[in-house]
Amino acid sequence: MNKRQGTYKKRPTAFERPERDPARRALFEKNKKIILATQSVCGICGLPVDKSLKYPNQMCATVDHIIPCARGGGDDLPNLQLAHRKCNREKSDKLPEDNAPRTEANPNKNLPQSVNWRTY
């Protein structure tokens, strides 16, 4: 008797995951160095990024995929931006155009606008 009846989607192994592909990983690492050298402002919140902060700190520098890999985004330069680790984690795999605040509904039109990724 087969224990797995019905539809069952097997989770990808580490070798099947796209970020484990050596060619894709090499392209990402190359473009990551370019982003870290040329950008200084978080692409999500718009605040400056302190590149001297290291990993456990929530405000350290990371490279964010504008269109997430889970949504079909690639590792090319136009799809990458500098971001704080905290902002990148809150954004998760959301698309910016789907979650942009509507200016008509914003009562504080004179305040800086940013996306609150926690509410989506």
N, CA, C and O of each residue as an XYZ file, in Angstrom:
480
protein
N       0.843     -1.183      0.000
C       0.000      0.000      0.000
C       0.890      1.249      0.000
O       1.849      1.336      0.766
N       0.565      2.200     -0.854
C       1.345      3.427     -0.984
C       0.908      4.428      0.079
O      -0.278      4.742      0.178
N       1.846      4.932      0.874
C       1.522      5.898      1.922
C       1.220      7.273      1.360
O       0.481      8.042      1.975
N       1.780      7.597      0.201
C       1.607      8.918     -0.405
C       0.547      8.845     -1.494
O       0.856      8.606     -2.661
N      -0.658      9.045     -1.117
C      -1.731      9.061     -2.096
C      -2.193     10.493     -2.315
O      -2.064     11.333     -1.424
N      -2.722     10.772     -3.483
C      -3.176     12.113     -3.787
C      -2.035     12.944     -4.341
O      -1.009     12.418     -4.771
N      -2.232     14.242     -4.322
C      -1.197     15.126     -4.857
C      -0.193     15.440     -3.766
O      -0.558     15.797     -2.645
N       1.031     15.307     -4.099
C       2.115     15.570     -3.159
C       3.228     16.254     -3.912
O       3.753     15.713     -4.885
N       3.589     17.436     -3.470
C       4.673     18.167     -4.120
C       5.923     18.028     -3.263
O       5.955     18.469     -2.114
N       6.926     17.426     -3.823
C       8.175     17.237     -3.120
C       8.920     18.560     -3.020
O       9.027     19.288     -4.007
N       9.437     18.876     -1.838
C      10.226     20.086     -1.657
C      11.551     19.927     -2.378
O      12.106     18.829     -2.417
N      12.071     21.019     -2.954
C      13.347     20.904     -3.677
C      14.497     20.640     -2.717
O      14.532     21.166     -1.605
N      15.420     19.830     -3.161
C      16.610     19.590     -2.359
C      17.555     20.768     -2.530
O      17.306     21.665     -3.334
N      18.618     20.758     -1.782
C      19.583     21.863     -1.849
C      20.179     21.997     -3.241
O      20.520     23.104     -3.658
N      20.313     20.894     -3.967
C      20.914     20.950     -5.293
C      19.933     21.444     -6.351
O      20.356     21.897     -7.415
N      18.628     21.364     -6.077
C      17.623     21.808     -7.030
C      17.264     23.276     -6.859
O      16.637     23.859     -7.743
N      17.644     23.883     -5.751
C      17.303     25.279     -5.504
C      18.112     26.184     -6.418
O      19.310     25.965     -6.592
N      17.477     27.208     -7.014
C      18.197     28.035     -7.987
C      19.392     28.783     -7.415
O      20.377     28.988     -8.124
N      19.335     29.200     -6.143
C      20.458     29.952     -5.587
C      21.682     29.066     -5.348
O      22.762     29.584     -5.064
N      21.537     27.746     -5.458
C      22.672     26.835     -5.295
C      23.388     26.578     -6.620
O      24.426     25.917     -6.641
N      22.851     27.086     -7.712
C      23.489     26.931     -9.013
C      24.777     27.749     -9.014
O      24.726     28.957     -8.781
N      25.928     27.129     -9.269
C      27.206     27.855     -9.196
C      27.290     29.063    -10.134
O      27.851     30.091     -9.755
N      26.748     28.958    -11.336
C      26.814     30.081    -12.272
C      25.968     31.247    -11.777
O      26.394     32.400    -11.845
N      24.778     30.951    -11.281
C      23.902     32.007    -10.767
C      24.513     32.636     -9.516
O      24.463     33.854     -9.348
N      25.077     31.830     -8.655
C      25.693     32.331     -7.432
C      26.877     33.246     -7.747
O      27.062     34.274     -7.096
N      27.677     32.870     -8.745
C      28.822     33.692     -9.127
C      28.368     35.045     -9.665
O      28.974     36.071     -9.354
N      27.304     35.055    -10.472
C      26.763     36.312    -10.995
C      26.259     37.196     -9.854
O      26.506     38.402     -9.846
N      25.548     36.596     -8.884
C      25.036     37.367     -7.753
C      26.182     37.964     -6.938
O      26.131     39.139     -6.575
N      27.205     37.177     -6.647
C      28.337     37.673     -5.859
C      29.057     38.815     -6.572
O      29.470     39.784     -5.935
N      29.206     38.705     -7.888
C      29.850     39.775     -8.667
C      29.021     41.054     -8.598
O      29.561     42.135     -8.364
N      27.709     40.930     -8.803
C      26.835     42.104     -8.769
C      26.673     42.653     -7.353
O      26.463     43.853     -7.177
N      26.767     41.796     -6.353
C      26.688     42.242     -4.958
C      27.845     43.189     -4.634
O      27.649     44.201     -3.961
N      29.041     42.867     -5.108
C      30.204     43.731     -4.882
C      30.001     45.092     -5.541
O      30.379     46.119     -4.976
N      29.411     45.103     -6.724
C      29.156     46.365     -7.426
C      28.139     47.204     -6.659
O      28.332     48.408     -6.489
N      27.055     46.577     -6.194
C      26.013     47.291     -5.441
C      26.595     47.876     -4.158
O      26.351     49.041     -3.846
N      27.358     47.085     -3.415
C      27.935     47.563     -2.157
C      28.936     48.696     -2.379
O      29.105     49.548     -1.507
N      29.598     48.713     -3.532
C      30.583     49.761     -3.813
C      29.950     51.042     -4.345
O      30.517     52.120     -4.170
N      28.796     50.951     -4.986
C      28.235     52.126     -5.664
C      27.033     52.750     -4.974
O      26.746     53.922     -5.216
N      26.324     52.023     -4.133
C      25.121     52.568     -3.510
C      25.344     52.812     -2.028
O      26.141     52.119     -1.396
N      24.641     53.799     -1.466
C      24.802     54.110     -0.045
C      23.485     54.354      0.673
O      23.479     54.616      1.876
N      22.367     54.272     -0.043
C      21.051     54.545      0.539
C      20.177     53.310      0.390
O      20.191     52.658     -0.654
N      19.416     52.985      1.433
C      18.503     51.837      1.395
C      17.435     52.073      0.329
O      16.776     53.112      0.325
N      17.269     51.116     -0.563
C      16.281     51.232     -1.621
C      14.863     51.062     -1.132
O      13.928     51.356     -1.876
N      14.664     50.595      0.097
C      13.320     50.364      0.627
C      12.857     51.535      1.486
O      11.763     52.060      1.278
N      13.685     51.955      2.460
C      13.252     53.027      3.364
C      13.828     54.392      2.999
O      13.291     55.415      3.425
N      14.909     54.430      2.218
C      15.495     55.697      1.789
C      16.494     56.299      2.759
O      16.975     57.407      2.521
N      16.822     55.615      3.836
C      17.805     56.107      4.805
C      19.201     55.619      4.439
O      19.339     54.598      3.765
N      20.243     56.337      4.876
C      21.609     55.886      4.583
C      21.914     54.551      5.261
O      21.391     54.259      6.336
N      22.756     53.753      4.630
C      23.150     52.446      5.153
C      24.583     52.537      5.653
O      25.479     52.944      4.914
N      24.801     52.157      6.917
C      26.144     52.138      7.500
C      26.780     50.793      7.161
O      26.406     49.762      7.722
N      27.739     50.809      6.245
C      28.352     49.567      5.773
C      29.364     48.995      6.753
O      29.861     47.889      6.540
N      29.681     49.717      7.821
C      30.622     49.195      8.810
C      29.941     48.241      9.795
O      30.622     47.508     10.512
N      28.607     48.243      9.838
C      27.885     47.331     10.719
C      27.930     45.920     10.147
O      27.879     45.735      8.931
N      28.025     44.938     11.015
C      28.137     43.546     10.592
C      26.846     42.772     10.860
O      25.920     43.304     11.472
N      26.782     41.539     10.413
C      25.586     40.718     10.306
C      24.583     40.722     11.460
O      23.412     40.974     11.177
N      24.903     40.479     12.684
C      23.781     40.383     13.633
C      22.990     41.683     13.771
O      21.833     41.661     14.191
N      23.597     42.798     13.425
C      22.925     44.085     13.540
C      21.817     44.189     12.495
O      22.029     43.860     11.328
N      20.638     44.646     12.911
C      19.486     44.752     12.018
C      19.648     45.833     10.957
O      18.936     45.817      9.953
N      20.568     46.771     11.158
C      20.750     47.862     10.202
C      21.972     47.650      9.302
O      22.400     48.583      8.623
N      22.540     46.438      9.286
C      23.692     46.174      8.421
C      23.257     46.139      6.953
O      22.069     46.022      6.651
N      24.210     46.239      6.066
C      23.928     46.301      4.630
C      23.652     44.910      4.064
O      24.371     43.957      4.362
N      22.606     44.804      3.247
C      22.314     43.598      2.483
C      21.959     44.014      1.066
O      21.731     45.192      0.792
N      21.913     43.052      0.184
C      21.498     43.305     -1.192
C      20.121     42.685     -1.371
O      19.924     41.496     -1.122
N      19.174     43.504     -1.804
C      17.781     43.094     -1.954
C      17.450     42.887     -3.426
O      17.903     43.648     -4.281
N      16.665     41.863     -3.721
C      16.126     41.668     -5.067
C      14.834     42.475     -5.162
O      13.908     42.227     -4.390
N      14.747     43.424     -6.075
C      13.544     44.238     -6.232
C      12.372     43.340     -6.601
O      11.322     43.399     -5.962
N      12.540     42.514     -7.616
C      11.579     41.455     -7.914
C      12.177     40.191     -7.310
O      13.193     39.702     -7.804
N      11.579     39.652     -6.262
C      12.174     38.522     -5.545
C      12.399     37.309     -6.438
O      11.682     37.106     -7.418
N      13.393     36.513     -6.093
C      13.681     35.288     -6.841
C      12.470     34.360     -6.815
O      12.209     33.649     -7.786
N      11.735     34.364     -5.711
C      10.545     33.526     -5.601
C       9.451     33.954     -6.573
O       8.554     33.167     -6.879
N       9.512     35.170     -7.052
C       8.530     35.691     -8.016
C       9.095     35.768     -9.427
O       8.485     36.377    -10.306
N      10.258     35.154     -9.652
C      10.830     35.113    -10.989
C      11.897     36.155    -11.269
O      12.319     36.307    -12.415
N      12.341     36.875    -10.252
C      13.376     37.883    -10.445
C      14.741     37.255    -10.619
O      14.992     36.147    -10.143
N      15.615     37.959    -11.296
C      16.959     37.457    -11.557
C      18.005     38.139    -10.697
O      17.685     38.931     -9.811
N      19.253     37.819    -10.970
C      20.378     38.363    -10.216
C      21.132     39.426    -10.997
O      22.288     39.710    -10.683
N      20.503     40.025    -12.014
C      21.158     41.059    -12.798
C      21.098     42.398    -12.057
O      20.250     42.589    -11.185
N      21.992     43.318    -12.403
C      22.118     44.596    -11.692
C      20.824     45.412    -11.596
O      20.555     45.952    -10.523
N      20.008     45.536    -12.649
C      18.791     46.346    -12.511
C      17.797     45.803    -11.493
O      16.909     46.535    -11.055
N      17.926     44.536    -11.107
C      16.998     43.938    -10.150
C      17.557     43.933     -8.728
O      16.909     43.396     -7.830
N      18.723     44.506     -8.495
C      19.341     44.507     -7.170
C      19.427     45.923     -6.617
O      19.616     46.885     -7.362
N      19.286     46.034     -5.293
C      19.428     47.326     -4.625
C      19.985     47.105     -3.223
O      19.839     46.027     -2.647
N      20.615     48.122     -2.693
C      21.134     48.086     -1.331
C      19.971     48.269     -0.363
O      19.058     49.051     -0.625
N      20.006     47.546      0.758
C      18.937     47.666      1.750
C      19.475     47.332      3.133
O      20.473     46.626      3.272
N      18.797     47.854      4.158
C      19.086     47.434      5.528
C      18.582     46.000      5.690
O      17.623     45.603      5.029
N      19.211     45.237      6.551
C      18.777     43.865      6.789
C      17.335     43.841      7.292
O      16.539     42.999      6.876
N      17.008     44.760      8.181
C      15.661     44.828      8.746
C      14.628     45.119      7.653
O      13.580     44.475      7.602
N      14.919     46.073      6.791
C      13.993     46.425      5.704
C      13.819     45.258      4.741
O      12.710     44.973      4.291
N      14.919     44.589      4.430
C      14.885     43.465      3.507
C      14.047     42.320      4.078
O      13.285     41.684      3.350
N      14.185     42.059      5.375
C      13.411     40.988      6.016
C      11.924     41.335      6.066
O      11.073     40.469      5.862
N      11.614     42.594      6.337
C      10.210     42.999      6.390
C       9.567     42.959      5.010
O       8.387     42.635      4.878
N      10.341     43.286      3.991
C       9.821     43.248      2.623
C       9.521     41.818      2.205
O       8.516     41.557      1.543
N      10.388     40.894      2.590
C      10.230     39.480      2.281
C      10.158     39.272      0.773
O      11.037     39.742      0.051
N       9.133     38.580      0.279
C       9.025     38.314     -1.161
C       7.908     39.135     -1.797
O       7.288     38.700     -2.768
N       7.655     40.314     -1.253
C       6.606     41.188     -1.785
C       7.137     41.990     -2.979
O       8.332     42.270     -3.074
N       6.234     42.347     -3.874
C       6.578     43.207     -5.005
C       6.282     44.651     -4.642
O       5.218     44.921     -4.085
N       7.175     45.594     -4.931
C       6.952     46.985     -4.525
C       5.722     47.618     -5.153
O       5.023     48.372     -4.477
N       5.431     47.344     -6.409
C       4.282     47.999     -7.049
C       2.956     47.485     -6.496
O       1.955     48.200     -6.557
N       2.923     46.281     -5.966
C       1.697     45.751     -5.374
C       1.418     46.363     -4.013
O       0.267     46.409     -3.580
N       2.466     46.838     -3.329
C       2.326     47.275     -1.943
C       2.591     48.755     -1.732
O       2.687     49.205     -0.590
N       2.710     49.512     -2.794
C       3.006     50.940     -2.657
C       1.824     51.660     -2.022
O       0.675     51.385     -2.368
N       2.091     52.580     -1.097
C       0.980     53.302     -0.472
C       0.292     54.220     -1.475
O       0.936     54.771     -2.368
N      -0.978     54.376     -1.328
C      -1.763     55.247     -2.200
C      -1.705     56.661     -1.650
O      -2.075     56.884     -0.497
N      -1.254     57.618     -2.441
C      -1.087     58.982     -1.949
C      -2.439     59.635     -1.668
O      -2.521     60.517     -0.813
N      -3.507     59.225     -2.368
C      -4.823     59.820     -2.134
C      -5.337     59.480     -0.732
O      -6.024     60.285     -0.104
N      -5.001     58.288     -0.252
C      -5.495     57.857      1.055
C      -4.558     58.259      2.191
O      -4.866     58.015      3.357
N      -3.428     58.867      1.869
C      -2.449     59.226      2.882
C      -2.767     60.620      3.423
O      -2.636     61.599      2.688
N      -3.180     60.736      4.684
C      -3.501     62.054      5.240
C      -2.262     62.903      5.493
O      -2.367     64.127      5.562
N      -1.103     62.291      5.633
C       0.139     63.018      5.921
C       0.935     63.191      4.634
O       2.012     62.611      4.493
N       0.432     63.967      3.711
C       1.067     64.088      2.404
C       2.410     64.807      2.452
O       3.218     64.657      1.535
N       2.663     65.580      3.495
C       3.914     66.323      3.581
C       5.031     65.505      4.218
O       6.192     65.911      4.183
N       4.689     64.355      4.799
C       5.698     63.517      5.431
C       6.353     62.616      4.387
O       5.747     62.328      3.355
N       7.586     62.169      4.641
C       8.222     61.244      3.703
C       7.410     59.959      3.590
O       6.852     59.473      4.573
N       7.353     59.428      2.399
C       6.553     58.235      2.177
C       7.451     57.020      2.057
O       8.466     57.051      1.362
N       7.076     55.967      2.727
C       7.756     54.688      2.592
C       6.702     53.601      2.737
O       5.591     53.860      3.199
N       7.048     52.408      2.349
C       6.122     51.298      2.404
C       6.267     50.604      3.729
O       7.383     50.267      4.126
N       5.171     50.377      4.432
C       5.197     49.594      5.660
C       4.973     48.146      5.259
O       3.835     47.707      5.091
N       6.067     47.407      5.108
C       5.987     46.044      4.584
C       5.332     45.086      5.564
O       4.914     44.001      5.161
N       5.226     45.447      6.836
C       4.611     44.553      7.831
C       3.120     44.409      7.627
O       2.539     43.401      8.031
N       2.486     45.392      7.010
C       1.026     45.345      6.882
C       0.562     44.564      5.673
O      -0.642     44.381      5.497
N       1.471     44.096      4.831
C       1.064     43.398      3.616
C       1.291     41.922      3.738
O       1.003     41.174      2.804
